[in-house]
Amino acid sequence: MTKIKIDQRFSPYQMPSVIIGTIVDEKPNFMLCTWVSRVNRNPPTWMASINRKHYTMNGIRENRVFSMNFPSANLMQLADYIGITSGRAADKSSLFTIFYGETNAPMIEECVLNMELEVREMIEFPDHFIVLGNAVTSYIDEENMTDNRPDMKKMNPVIYTGAEKQPTYWTLGEKIGDAFQLGKEFKKLKT
Ligand SMILES: Cc1cc2nc3c(=O)[nH]c(=O)nc-3n(C[C@H](O)[C@H](O)[C@H](O)COP(=O)(O)O)c2cc1C
């Protein structure tokens, strides 16, 4: 196989689509964020990379709490809208049904999974802040559970890819195998 060099800013294909919620200027505000990842097991710590110019950053700096809300495929039109519209230009506070948990981070009822997080640390990069937050509480819609476990098919989560010329949203495809098990089968074959 021939490997070719590509632009090193190329983003690969699997990124979550997460709606970040904050209170800014005393109003709930939401933005779409795909540069998101879990970074520590215990305490459960997450990172979101957020452009320093975003209105959202004002709220995170001030309150030191924020939410991560995971939308299903059916919410993506609205999710995309809040990803192209700043809270400085439009009031995004009444687009969703909002609920609160133990902090004043606004969470979205229409999302299948919600987390409220306390800021642990913010790392400054030239154009983004890496915001590290510890999850205080997580919520899931009861109807998306099967046998007491979250059911990915029911949740219908969204993947974003910036890999193609026109960035796109995708839903999950077929399950291809069991994690932590496929390797065991390979181990058995080797011995
Ligand atoms: C698909 C998509 C992914 C995005 N991912 C990020 C991201 O990871 N980090 C970021 O800072 N902005 C990201 N944005 C841009 C913000 O969501 C957008 O600038 C938003 O209007 C900021 O809102 P605010 O000014 O109210 O905070 C993304 C937008 C879209 C449409």
Ligand as a Chemical Component Dictionary entry (heavy atoms), coordinates in Angstrom:
data_LIG
# 
_chem_comp.id                   LIG 
_chem_comp.type                 NON-POLYMER 
_chem_comp.pdbx_formal_charge   0 
_chem_comp.three_letter_code    LIG 
# 
loop_
_chem_comp_atom.comp_id 
_chem_comp_atom.atom_id 
_chem_comp_atom.alt_atom_id 
_chem_comp_atom.type_symbol 
_chem_comp_atom.charge 
_chem_comp_atom.model_Cartn_x 
_chem_comp_atom.model_Cartn_y 
_chem_comp_atom.model_Cartn_z 
_chem_comp_atom.pdbx_ordinal 
LIG C1  C1  C 0 -19.689 20.745 13.626 1  
LIG C2  C2  C 0 -19.165 21.834 14.516 2  
LIG C3  C3  C 0 -18.176 21.547 15.437 3  
LIG C4  C4  C 0 -17.639 22.532 16.260 4  
LIG N1  N1  N 0 -16.656 22.207 17.159 5  
LIG C5  C5  C 0 -16.112 23.180 17.925 6  
LIG C6  C6  C 0 -15.075 22.849 18.858 7  
LIG O1  O1  O 0 -14.692 21.705 19.035 8  
LIG N2  N2  N 0 -14.543 23.877 19.586 9  
LIG C7  C7  C 0 -14.936 25.170 19.431 10 
LIG O2  O2  O 0 -14.405 26.052 20.106 11 
LIG N3  N3  N 0 -15.933 25.501 18.566 12 
LIG C8  C8  C 0 -16.536 24.539 17.814 13 
LIG N4  N4  N 0 -17.548 24.852 16.939 14 
LIG C9  C9  C 0 -17.949 26.264 16.782 15 
LIG C10 C10 C 0 -18.886 26.775 17.880 16 
LIG O3  O3  O 0 -19.922 25.860 18.188 17 
LIG C11 C11 C 0 -19.516 28.099 17.392 18 
LIG O4  O4  O 0 -18.510 29.035 17.073 19 
LIG C12 C12 C 0 -20.522 28.688 18.346 20 
LIG O5  O5  O 0 -21.259 29.653 17.662 21 
LIG C13 C13 C 0 -19.913 29.333 19.597 22 
LIG O6  O6  O 0 -20.975 29.814 20.377 23 
LIG P1  P1  P 0 -20.818 30.918 21.495 24 
LIG O7  O7  O 0 -20.108 32.100 20.874 25 
LIG O8  O8  O 0 -22.242 31.231 21.869 26 
LIG O9  O9  O 0 -20.030 30.320 22.598 27 
LIG C14 C14 C 0 -18.133 23.866 16.150 28 
LIG C15 C15 C 0 -19.153 24.150 15.241 29 
LIG C16 C16 C 0 -19.681 23.150 14.442 30 
LIG C17 C17 C 0 -20.804 23.468 13.477 31 
# 
loop_
_chem_comp_bond.comp_id 
_chem_comp_bond.atom_id_1 
_chem_comp_bond.atom_id_2 
_chem_comp_bond.value_order 
_chem_comp_bond.pdbx_ordinal 
LIG C1  C2  SING 1  
LIG C2  C3  SING 2  
LIG C2  C16 DOUB 3  
LIG C3  C4  DOUB 4  
LIG C4  N1  SING 5  
LIG C4  C14 SING 6  
LIG N1  C5  DOUB 7  
LIG C5  C6  SING 8  
LIG C5  C8  SING 9  
LIG C6  O1  DOUB 10 
LIG C6  N2  SING 11 
LIG N2  C7  SING 12 
LIG C7  O2  DOUB 13 
LIG C7  N3  SING 14 
LIG N3  C8  DOUB 15 
LIG C8  N4  SING 16 
LIG N4  C9  SING 17 
LIG N4  C14 SING 18 
LIG C9  C10 SING 19 
LIG C10 O3  SING 20 
LIG C10 C11 SING 21 
LIG C11 O4  SING 22 
LIG C11 C12 SING 23 
LIG C12 O5  SING 24 
LIG C12 C13 SING 25 
LIG C13 O6  SING 26 
LIG O6  P1  SING 27 
LIG P1  O7  DOUB 28 
LIG P1  O8  SING 29 
LIG P1  O9  SING 30 
LIG C14 C15 DOUB 31 
LIG C15 C16 SING 32 
LIG C16 C17 SING 33 
# 
